[in-house]
Amino acid sequence: MSHLTQEERDSLPDSAFGLPEKRAYPIDTRARASNAKARATQEYERGLLTSEERDRIDKAADRRLAQDD
């Protein structure tokens, strides 16, 4: 998984993020979707995300992971 540059990140549509209103947790690739799920769980356990936010990220990532590439 390659690092997103700011330019690449800015060019992604809101739908390519687990939390589109914050443009956080990119899920534009399968690798990033898997990473978003893992990071969301970690952030939730640290008290930095609500359970609702974690669930939204998981659902968005699961939809991306279910797609055929």
Backbone as a chain_set.jsonl record, in Angstrom:
{"seq": "MSHLTQEERDSLPDSAFGLPEKRAYPIDTRARASNAKARATQEYERGLLTSEERDRIDKAADRRLAQDD", "coords": {"N": [[0.856, -1.173, 0.0], [0.684, 2.079, -0.954], [1.695, 5.321, 0.16], [-0.597, 7.987, 0.424], [-0.397, 10.987, -1.301], [-0.921, 14.459, -0.493], [-2.148, 15.716, -2.619], [-3.218, 13.525, -4.054], [-4.98, 12.537, -2.113], [-6.704, 14.728, -1.825], [-7.928, 14.627, -4.292], [-9.627, 12.483, -4.189], [-13.023, 11.312, -4.104], [-15.612, 12.151, -1.706], [-16.926, 9.803, -1.077], [-14.961, 7.914, -0.969], [-13.995, 7.617, 1.526], [-14.036, 6.432, 4.902], [-15.152, 7.99, 6.905], [-16.738, 10.312, 5.58], [-17.461, 13.015, 6.096], [-15.381, 14.019, 7.555], [-13.37, 13.417, 5.902], [-11.735, 11.243, 6.43], [-10.0, 8.14, 7.019], [-9.334, 6.656, 4.434], [-10.71, 4.587, 1.893], [-10.284, 3.757, -0.666], [-8.934, 1.695, -1.925], [-8.612, -1.9, -1.683], [-6.64, -2.613, 0.17], [-6.373, -0.26, 1.672], [-8.934, -0.124, 2.714], [-8.997, -2.374, 4.397], [-7.019, -1.562, 6.168], [-8.253, 0.723, 7.206], [-10.34, -0.394, 8.706], [-8.872, -1.718, 10.717], [-7.462, 0.439, 11.891], [-9.621, 1.986, 12.778], [-10.729, 0.367, 14.765], [-8.602, 0.363, 16.599], [-8.491, 3.13, 17.216], [-11.016, 3.476, 18.334], [-10.778, 1.841, 20.618], [-8.926, 3.328, 22.005], [-10.43, 5.442, 22.713], [-10.868, 7.492, 20.932], [-12.673, 7.457, 18.89], [-16.207, 7.218, 18.426], [-18.522, 4.509, 19.036], [-20.397, 4.491, 17.025], [-19.11, 5.881, 14.952], [-16.966, 4.123, 14.458], [-18.432, 1.873, 13.605], [-19.586, 2.896, 11.247], [-17.31, 3.303, 9.671], [-16.399, 0.662, 9.484], [-18.557, -0.523, 8.069], [-18.497, 0.9, 5.632], [-15.942, 0.193, 4.754], [-16.267, -2.579, 4.56], [-18.111, -2.706, 2.444], [-16.467, -1.813, 0.377], [-14.505, -3.822, 0.395], [-15.994, -5.958, -0.456], [-16.294, -5.563, -3.127], [-15.395, -6.527, -6.448], [-12.205, -6.382, -7.813]], "CA": [[0.0, 0.0, 0.0], [1.495, 3.282, -1.036], [1.248, 6.494, 0.903], [-1.334, 8.978, -0.365], [0.06, 12.369, -1.21], [-2.03, 15.371, -0.227], [-2.833, 15.93, -3.899], [-4.019, 12.326, -4.323], [-6.053, 12.496, -1.118], [-7.655, 15.789, -2.168], [-8.645, 14.291, -5.523], [-10.585, 11.403, -3.939], [-14.375, 11.758, -3.754], [-15.979, 11.904, -0.309], [-17.353, 8.409, -0.933], [-13.776, 7.065, -0.83], [-13.549, 7.717, 2.912], [-14.897, 5.8, 5.895], [-15.877, 9.108, 7.52], [-16.652, 11.328, 4.524], [-17.58, 14.391, 6.583], [-14.048, 14.396, 8.03], [-12.431, 12.935, 4.885], [-10.811, 10.406, 7.194], [-10.031, 6.702, 6.773], [-9.528, 6.362, 3.013], [-11.064, 3.198, 1.571], [-10.313, 3.699, -2.133], [-8.393, 0.402, -2.361], [-8.872, -2.977, -0.722], [-5.634, -2.525, 1.233], [-6.713, 0.869, 2.549], [-10.168, -0.48, 3.418], [-8.59, -3.256, 5.5], [-6.299, -0.723, 7.117], [-9.227, 1.599, 7.862], [-11.021, -1.195, 9.724], [-7.939, -1.941, 11.824], [-7.205, 1.714, 12.569], [-10.849, 2.409, 13.457], [-10.823, -0.411, 15.999], [-7.595, 0.899, 17.518], [-8.896, 4.465, 17.658], [-12.163, 3.283, 19.221], [-10.272, 1.316, 21.887], [-8.216, 4.428, 22.671], [-11.407, 6.462, 23.068], [-10.811, 8.591, 19.977], [-13.837, 7.327, 18.01], [-17.402, 6.648, 19.04], [-18.878, 3.211, 18.448], [-21.114, 4.775, 15.785], [-18.113, 6.197, 13.925], [-16.274, 2.873, 14.127], [-19.349, 1.044, 12.822], [-19.717, 3.486, 9.912], [-16.069, 3.006, 8.953], [-16.42, -0.78, 9.19], [-19.539, -0.805, 7.018], [-17.983, 1.444, 4.371], [-14.807, -0.642, 4.354], [-16.804, -3.881, 4.147], [-18.668, -2.546, 1.094], [-15.326, -1.744, -0.556], [-13.854, -5.133, 0.351], [-16.877, -6.886, -1.164], [-16.224, -5.282, -4.564], [-14.372, -7.203, -7.243], [-11.266, -5.437, -8.447]], "C": [[0.899, 1.231, 0.0], [0.847, 4.415, -0.247], [0.515, 7.449, -0.041], [-0.683, 10.342, -0.2], [-1.16, 13.242, -0.919], [-2.838, 15.616, -1.495], [-3.731, 14.738, -4.242], [-5.22, 12.254, -3.383], [-7.133, 13.526, -1.457], [-8.48, 15.444, -3.4], [-9.669, 13.169, -5.328], [-11.972, 11.977, -3.64], [-14.661, 11.448, -2.281], [-16.35, 10.446, -0.072], [-16.18, 7.446, -0.766], [-13.195, 7.115, 0.582], [-14.554, 7.051, 3.841], [-15.718, 6.816, 6.668], [-15.817, 10.281, 6.544], [-16.724, 12.765, 5.025], [-16.255, 14.915, 7.127], [-12.966, 14.082, 6.999], [-11.311, 12.141, 5.554], [-11.033, 8.939, 6.853], [-10.311, 6.389, 5.3], [-9.766, 4.874, 2.777], [-11.111, 3.003, 0.057], [-9.722, 2.415, -2.696], [-8.727, -0.643, -1.306], [-7.891, -2.9, 0.454], [-5.966, -1.394, 2.202], [-8.001, 0.607, 3.317], [-9.855, -1.39, 4.602], [-7.881, -2.464, 6.586], [-7.262, 0.187, 7.884], [-9.966, 0.857, 8.968], [-10.124, -1.391, 10.949], [-7.692, -0.657, 12.608], [-8.44, 2.187, 13.338], [-11.019, 1.656, 14.772], [-9.823, 0.103, 17.026], [-8.015, 2.258, 18.08], [-10.098, 4.391, 18.601], [-11.686, 2.817, 20.598], [-9.51, 2.368, 22.68], [-9.158, 5.562, 23.067], [-11.45, 7.641, 22.119], [-11.935, 8.562, 18.951], [-15.01, 6.821, 18.826], [-17.681, 5.296, 18.397], [-19.62, 3.413, 17.133], [-20.139, 5.087, 14.653], [-17.37, 4.935, 13.495], [-17.151, 1.989, 13.25], [-19.517, 1.577, 11.399], [-18.484, 3.203, 9.062], [-16.048, 1.541, 8.55], [-17.375, -1.103, 8.047], [-19.056, -0.306, 5.661], [-16.823, 0.592, 3.858], [-15.282, -2.013, 3.881], [-17.41, -3.812, 2.746], [-17.546, -2.518, 0.059], [-14.662, -3.108, -0.701], [-14.686, -6.159, -0.411], [-16.835, -6.688, -2.679], [-15.131, -6.113, -5.218], [-13.476, -6.148, -7.868], [-10.908, -5.877, -9.836]], "O": [[1.764, 1.385, 0.862], [-0.364, 4.45, -0.029], [0.958, 7.686, -1.165], [-0.449, 10.793, 0.921], [-2.298, 12.803, -1.084], [-4.065, 15.711, -1.45], [-4.871, 14.92, -4.67], [-6.335, 11.949, -3.806], [-8.326, 13.232, -1.384], [-9.609, 15.914, -3.542], [-10.493, 12.929, -6.21], [-12.082, 13.018, -2.993], [-14.019, 10.581, -1.688], [-16.116, 9.912, 1.012], [-16.39, 6.274, -0.451], [-12.055, 6.711, 0.81], [-15.761, 7.095, 3.607], [-16.856, 6.538, 7.047], [-14.949, 11.145, 6.663], [-16.106, 13.65, 4.433], [-16.032, 16.125, 7.156], [-11.799, 14.428, 7.185], [-10.126, 12.337, 5.286], [-12.126, 8.547, 6.447], [-11.393, 5.913, 4.958], [-9.115, 4.02, 3.378], [-11.883, 2.186, -0.445], [-9.99, 2.079, -3.85], [-9.08, -0.308, -0.175], [-8.282, -3.103, 1.603], [-5.849, -1.558, 3.416], [-8.149, 1.065, 4.45], [-10.391, -1.194, 5.692], [-8.116, -2.671, 7.777], [-7.094, 0.392, 9.086], [-10.193, 1.409, 10.045], [-10.577, -1.245, 12.084], [-7.711, -0.661, 13.838], [-8.312, 2.731, 14.435], [-11.41, 2.245, 15.78], [-10.164, 0.26, 18.198], [-7.905, 2.499, 19.282], [-10.185, 5.159, 19.559], [-12.135, 3.333, 21.621], [-9.458, 2.299, 23.908], [-8.73, 6.535, 23.688], [-12.008, 8.685, 22.456], [-12.131, 9.533, 18.22], [-14.834, 6.085, 19.797], [-17.138, 4.979, 17.339], [-19.49, 2.597, 16.22], [-20.314, 4.617, 13.529], [-17.169, 4.706, 12.302], [-16.677, 1.42, 12.267], [-19.582, 0.797, 10.45], [-18.598, 2.898, 7.874], [-15.719, 1.21, 7.41], [-17.033, -1.877, 7.153], [-19.189, -1.004, 4.655], [-16.738, 0.306, 2.664], [-14.755, -2.549, 2.906], [-17.25, -4.738, 1.951], [-17.66, -3.125, -1.006], [-14.297, -3.504, -1.808], [-14.142, -7.122, -0.951], [-17.292, -7.55, -3.43], [-14.083, -6.369, -4.625], [-13.955, -5.141, -8.389], [-10.132, -5.205, -10.515]]}, "num_chains": 1, "name": "protein.A"}
